[in-house]
């Protein structure tokens, strides 16, 4: 249904063979991410953003920093070394592997 007078839950998740991730509502500006084990009523681990920025303001610091780096012509943020950036990518891949995501 397409309507300006009604709304559906703003939830989202992704699942794999080893678990699932759900994003706090609204999913397009989440304030939490939960990992769910695959077993029925399995353990959950939740990360919650406690900065208190509502909705689209949640990434205000990241957007501001990114704009500064682009303006300065930087290829990487000075906050992390190149090796730390690669380690962050490996962590993201490991999370995907933990829930059984297949990369092609």
Buried (B, 14 or more C-beta within 10 A) or exposed (E): EEEEEEEEEEEBEEBBEBBBBBBBBBBEBBBEBBBBBEEEEEEEEEEEBEEEEEEEEBEEEEEEBEEEBEEEEEEEBEEEEEEEEEEEEEEEEEBBEEBBBEEE
